[in-house]
Amino acid sequence: MMNNTLGQIPHYLDQGRLIMGIPWVEVAPTLAVFGVFAMQAYMLIGLLAASAVFIAMRTIRQGKG
């Protein structure tokens, strides 16, 4: 089984890793926050907190490569 990313060419040379079209540095903290709350069985609060973290990360990183 071959690695499918071998033949992919990024749109830009400095383009980082993407998860479903979203940069990895925005997805990782969101998943971490949701995971912590999910382990404690607070799914709704975790979803709200993870959404807030995602929006904050997106706002902070906006316009900065």
N, C-alpha and C positions, 0 to 999 in steps of 0.2 A: 504494500500500500504506500503510495507516494504522498508526500506532503503537498497539499494543494496550493500553498502560498509561495511555492518555489517560482512559479511562472507569472505571478502577479506583479504588475508594475504600478507603483504609487502615482497619483496625480501630481504630487509635488515631491521634491527630494527630501524636504524636511517633515513630511507627513508622518505622524506617529501611528501607533497601533490603534485600530478602531474596533469597537464592539457595537455591532448593529448601527454603524454610522456615527457613533458617539465616541469621542476620545477616551482612552483608557483612564487617564488621570481624573476624569469626571465620574466615571462609572465605579472605580474602585472604592472611594470613600462612601458613595451611596450604598453600595452592596454591603460594606462593612457595618454601617449604621443600621441598615435593615436587618442584617444577620444577627447583630447583638440583641435587638428588640425581639426578633423572631424566636431566638433561643429562650427568651424569657416569656414567651407566649403573649406578647403585646404586638400583634400583627398590625392593627390599625394605627397605633401610635408610631410603630416602626415605619410604616408606609408614609405617614405624615412627616416624620422627622427626616427620613431619607429624601423625600421630595424637597423639603426645605434645604437640605444640604446640597442637593443637585442644583437647585435654582441659585443658591448662593455661589457655588463653584462656577456655574455658567456665567453669572454676573461678574464675578471677580476676574475671570479669564477672558471676558469679552474684549476683543480688540488687542489682546496680547497673545502673540504666537506661541 
